[in-house]
Amino acid sequence: MAPADFPHSLAAFAAAFLAGGINSVAGGGTLLTFPTLLWLGLPSVPANATNTVGLWPGSIGSIWGFRREFGRTNPKMRWLVIPSLAGGAVGALLLRITPSAIFDRLVPFLILFATALFSLQGPVNRWLGQPHGASHRSPRWFAVVMLIQLGVSIYGGYFGAGMGIMMLTALSVYGMTDILEMNALTSLYSVCINGIAAALFIAAHMVHWPFALVMAVGSTLGGYGAAGVARRIGKEAVRRFVIAVGFSMAAALFVRMFR
């Protein structure tokens, strides 16, 4: 098992701090922390479980950082907590019984699709017949978003890289346009998805606690700090950052897959 001396713990803390900030704005912090844990010597499955537990508190910090925007969101959107919990549990259980190599090959394509859809939000809404997305806030569209959230949550419980961008895409399909309010909601859903997955990983004794604890502190501080930065730099800058992170993540995973 990986050592937990000061340099290794500091590396885990730094990666989690940056990941907490990335997750609060766009998602994708897993792509920083998971390779770090592998580099520090953890096997892939314990690294994945430790990563989930270590980053989970960062979502709580992000919710607090976006509390102003969260208060403006439609209370109806909190029903998405249900598929988030259910999907997170299913994904965590799949991690224990499914060969990770199969799913790893799908991850770059899923992230690329989600990022492309998010970057083309306006044209996609027009293609669907509603330029401003208002009519998408119907019971039928909400049911569609519930199903999308369930699928994203299953993926999130299994690995999670790009989960935030996928959730932002689902919210944009429903007609939401305020990127900061969307980030506040995805932080709530991430707490649910990663929380239930983390509980199952802990119960299965899959977590390397020396790294998980320092990562929990780092991700919380990073998640709270980035929310304030996002509010100051403005909505459009955050949107561009989301798109840049998504395409960068997809490119990195394609390179890794074909290497």
Secondary structure as the mmCIF struct_conf table of DSSP 4:
data_model
#
loop_
_struct_conf.conf_type_id
_struct_conf.id
_struct_conf.beg_label_comp_id
_struct_conf.beg_label_asym_id
_struct_conf.beg_label_seq_id
_struct_conf.end_label_comp_id
_struct_conf.end_label_asym_id
_struct_conf.end_label_seq_id
HELX_RH_AL_P HELX_RH_AL_P1 PHE A 6 VAL A 25
TURN_TY1_P TURN_TY1_P1 ALA A 26 ALA A 26
BEND BEND1 GLY A 27 GLY A 27
TURN_TY1_P TURN_TY1_P2 GLY A 29 GLY A 29
HELX_RH_AL_P HELX_RH_AL_P2 THR A 30 TRP A 39
TURN_TY1_P TURN_TY1_P3 LEU A 40 GLY A 41
HELX_RH_AL_P HELX_RH_AL_P3 SER A 44 GLY A 65
TURN_TY1_P TURN_TY1_P4 PHE A 66 PHE A 66
HELX_RH_AL_P HELX_RH_AL_P4 ARG A 67 PHE A 70
TURN_TY1_P TURN_TY1_P5 GLY A 71 ARG A 72
BEND BEND2 THR A 73 THR A 73
HELX_RH_3T_P HELX_RH_3T_P1 PRO A 75 LEU A 80
HELX_RH_AL_P HELX_RH_AL_P5 VAL A 81 ILE A 97
BEND BEND3 THR A 98 THR A 98
HELX_RH_AL_P HELX_RH_AL_P6 SER A 100 SER A 119
TURN_TY1_P TURN_TY1_P6 LEU A 120 LEU A 120
HELX_RH_AL_P HELX_RH_AL_P7 GLN A 121 TRP A 127
TURN_TY1_P TURN_TY1_P7 LEU A 128 GLY A 129
TURN_TY1_P TURN_TY1_P8 PRO A 131 HIS A 132
BEND BEND4 GLY A 133 GLY A 133
HELX_RH_3T_P HELX_RH_3T_P2 ALA A 134 HIS A 136
BEND BEND5 SER A 138 SER A 138
HELX_RH_AL_P HELX_RH_AL_P8 PRO A 139 TYR A 158
TURN_TY1_P TURN_TY1_P9 PHE A 159 PHE A 159
TURN_TY1_P TURN_TY1_P10 ALA A 161 GLY A 162
HELX_RH_AL_P HELX_RH_AL_P9 MET A 163 TYR A 174
TURN_TY1_P TURN_TY1_P11 GLY A 175 GLY A 175
HELX_RH_AL_P HELX_RH_AL_P10 ILE A 179 ALA A 203
TURN_TY1_P TURN_TY1_P12 ALA A 204 HIS A 205
HELX_RH_AL_P HELX_RH_AL_P11 TRP A 209 ILE A 233
HELX_RH_AL_P HELX_RH_AL_P12 LYS A 235 PHE A 258
#
